[in-house]
Amino acid sequence: MKAKILCSLALLAVFFGFMAVMVAISETDAQEIRDSVLRFHIVADSDSEYDQQNKMSVRDGIAQLCSEMFYSAQTKEQAMYRAEENSEEIAEKAEEILASRGCDDEVTVTVRKRFFPTRYYDGVSLPAGVYDTVDVQIGSASGQNFWCVMFPDICIGVSDSKDNKEKMSDVLTGDALDMATQSDSPRVKFKFAIVEIFENIKNFFLKN
């Protein structure tokens, strides 16, 4: 009996040791992704069809403006700096678009950290966690949101998974690039599942 207990404890130790290693490896790759991309997050005033259409019009206009602003940016940090320096201009552009649609909602633009669950966007997969984000709130910001990646730029024009993967390869390499662009791989799916569980638990305790 004692031998069985010791054997069981040894197996548990091996299992938890393996899981600890996988969490560390998966989190390292996930953090490289978080450190390399700048998210774009926009929240509509409400869930009405009109406000949701406003949101998408603002999305297109801001994405185009920021694409021009970030054209020569080589790193996420450079893109973040330009977004922060031009946040008022970005907000004014959004309000101009809304005004052209007969809406007088105010727009707030901030560059801040936000928690996101796992998200997929035309060939790109982003693991759960806290990301630097250009956060755009329209009016009361009580409607559905839209997100994409502002740096590297995969928000503009017709989205193409092959092109998006190439853009991600400009800022990521190795296992981190595989994690962001090969979501069908069983190994990558396993890593995403581990990160999702770990980050959701961490976010729960940070909020409480």
C-alpha positions in Angstrom: 0.0 0.0 0.0 2.8 2.4 1.0 4.6 1.7 -2.3 1.4 2.5 -4.3 1.0 5.8 -2.5 4.6 6.7 -3.1 4.2 5.7 -6.8 1.1 7.8 -7.1 2.8 10.8 -5.5 5.7 10.4 -7.8 3.5 10.4 -10.8 1.6 13.5 -9.6 5.0 15.2 -9.0 6.0 14.4 -12.6 2.7 15.5 -14.0 2.7 18.9 -12.1 6.3 19.3 -13.0 5.5 18.8 -16.7 2.6 21.2 -16.5 4.8 23.8 -14.8 7.3 23.6 -17.6 4.6 23.8 -20.3 3.1 26.9 -18.6 6.5 28.5 -18.5 7.2 27.8 -22.1 3.7 28.8 -23.3 3.7 32.0 -21.3 7.2 32.9 -22.6 5.9 32.7 -26.2 2.6 34.4 -25.4 4.4 37.3 -23.7 6.6 37.8 -26.7 3.5 38.2 -28.8 2.0 40.6 -26.2 5.2 42.6 -26.2 5.3 42.9 -30.0 1.8 44.0 -31.0 -0.3 47.0 -30.4 -4.1 46.3 -30.2 -6.9 48.5 -31.4 -10.1 48.4 -29.4 -13.3 50.4 -30.2 -16.5 50.4 -28.2 -19.8 51.7 -29.7 -22.2 54.0 -27.8 -24.9 51.2 -27.8 -26.0 48.1 -29.5 -28.4 49.8 -31.8 -27.9 49.2 -35.5 -27.1 52.9 -36.0 -24.5 53.0 -33.3 -22.9 49.8 -34.5 -22.6 51.3 -38.0 -21.1 54.4 -36.5 -18.6 52.2 -34.8 -17.5 50.5 -38.0 -17.3 53.9 -39.8 -15.1 55.2 -37.0 -13.0 52.0 -37.1 -12.3 52.4 -40.8 -11.4 56.1 -40.5 -9.1 55.7 -37.4 -7.4 52.6 -38.8 -6.6 54.5 -42.0 -5.3 57.5 -40.1 -3.2 55.4 -37.8 -1.8 53.4 -40.7 -0.5 56.7 -42.1 0.8 57.8 -38.7 2.6 54.5 -38.0 3.9 54.0 -41.6 7.6 54.3 -40.6 7.2 52.8 -37.2 9.6 49.9 -36.7 8.5 48.8 -33.3 5.4 48.7 -31.1 6.9 51.3 -28.8 7.3 53.8 -31.7 3.7 53.1 -32.7 2.5 53.6 -29.1 4.4 56.9 -28.8 2.8 58.2 -32.0 -0.7 57.1 -30.9 -0.2 58.8 -27.5 1.1 62.0 -29.1 -1.7 62.2 -31.6 -4.6 60.9 -29.4 -6.5 64.2 -29.7 -6.2 64.2 -33.5 -7.4 60.6 -33.5 -10.4 61.5 -31.4 -11.2 64.6 -33.6 -11.1 62.4 -36.7 -13.5 60.0 -35.1 -15.9 62.8 -34.1 -15.7 64.3 -37.6 -16.8 60.9 -39.0 -19.6 60.7 -36.5 -20.7 64.3 -37.3 -20.9 63.4 -41.0 -23.4 60.7 -40.0 -25.5 63.0 -37.9 -24.1 61.9 -34.5 -22.7 64.3 -31.9 -21.2 61.6 -29.5 -17.9 62.5 -27.9 -14.9 60.2 -28.5 -12.2 59.3 -25.9 -8.9 57.9 -27.1 -6.4 56.5 -24.7 -3.4 54.2 -24.9 -3.6 51.8 -22.0 -3.3 48.2 -21.0 -6.4 45.9 -21.4 -7.0 42.3 -20.7 -8.2 40.3 -23.7 -9.3 36.6 -23.9 -7.9 34.5 -26.8 -8.8 36.1 -30.1 -8.5 35.1 -33.8 -8.3 37.5 -36.7 -7.9 36.2 -40.3 -4.8 34.0 -39.9 -3.6 35.6 -36.7 -4.2 34.2 -33.2 -3.5 36.2 -30.1 -3.3 34.5 -26.7 -5.2 35.7 -23.7 -3.5 38.3 -21.5 -2.9 42.0 -21.0 -1.9 44.1 -24.1 -1.0 47.7 -24.8 -4.1 49.0 -26.6 -5.3 52.1 -28.5 -8.7 52.2 -26.7 -11.5 54.2 -28.4 -14.8 54.8 -26.6 -17.7 56.4 -28.4 -20.3 58.1 -26.2 -21.3 56.0 -23.3 -19.3 53.1 -24.6 -22.0 50.6 -23.6 -22.3 48.7 -26.9 -20.4 45.9 -28.6 -16.7 46.3 -29.3 -14.4 45.6 -32.2 -10.8 44.8 -32.0 -7.9 44.2 -34.3 -4.1 44.6 -34.4 -2.9 48.2 -35.1 0.8 47.3 -35.1 1.8 45.5 -37.2 -1.0 46.8 -39.4 -3.6 44.2 -40.2 -6.6 46.6 -39.9 -6.6 48.2 -43.3 -8.2 47.1 -46.5 -9.3 43.6 -47.4 -8.0 41.2 -44.7 -5.9 38.4 -46.1 -4.7 35.6 -43.8 -1.5 35.0 -45.8 -0.6 38.7 -45.8 -1.5 39.0 -42.1 0.9 36.1 -41.3 3.7 37.8 -43.3 3.1 41.0 -41.3 3.3 39.1 -38.0 6.6 37.6 -39.2 8.1 41.1 -39.3 7.8 41.3 -35.5 7.8 37.7 -34.3 10.1 34.7 -34.9 10.4 31.1 -33.8 7.8 29.6 -31.5 6.1 32.9 -30.8 5.4 33.3 -34.6 4.2 29.7 -34.8 1.9 30.4 -31.8 0.4 33.5 -33.5 0.0 32.0 -37.0 -0.5 28.2 -36.7 -3.6 27.9 -34.5 -4.5 24.5 -36.2 -1.5 22.8 -34.9 -2.3 20.5 -31.9 0.8 21.7 -30.1 -0.2 25.3 -30.5 -3.8 24.6 -29.5 -2.4 23.0 -26.3 -0.3 26.0 -25.5 -3.3 28.3 -26.1 -5.4 26.3 -23.7 -2.7 26.5 -21.0 -2.3 30.2 -21.5 -6.1 30.8 -21.5 -6.5 29.0 -18.2 -3.4 30.6 -16.6 -4.3 34.2 -17.7 -7.9 34.0 -16.7 -7.0 32.8 -13.2 -4.4 35.6 -12.9 -6.8 38.2 -14.2 -9.5 37.1 -11.8 -7.2 37.6 -8.8 -5.9 40.9 -10.1 -9.4 42.3 -10.5 -10.5 41.1 -7.0 
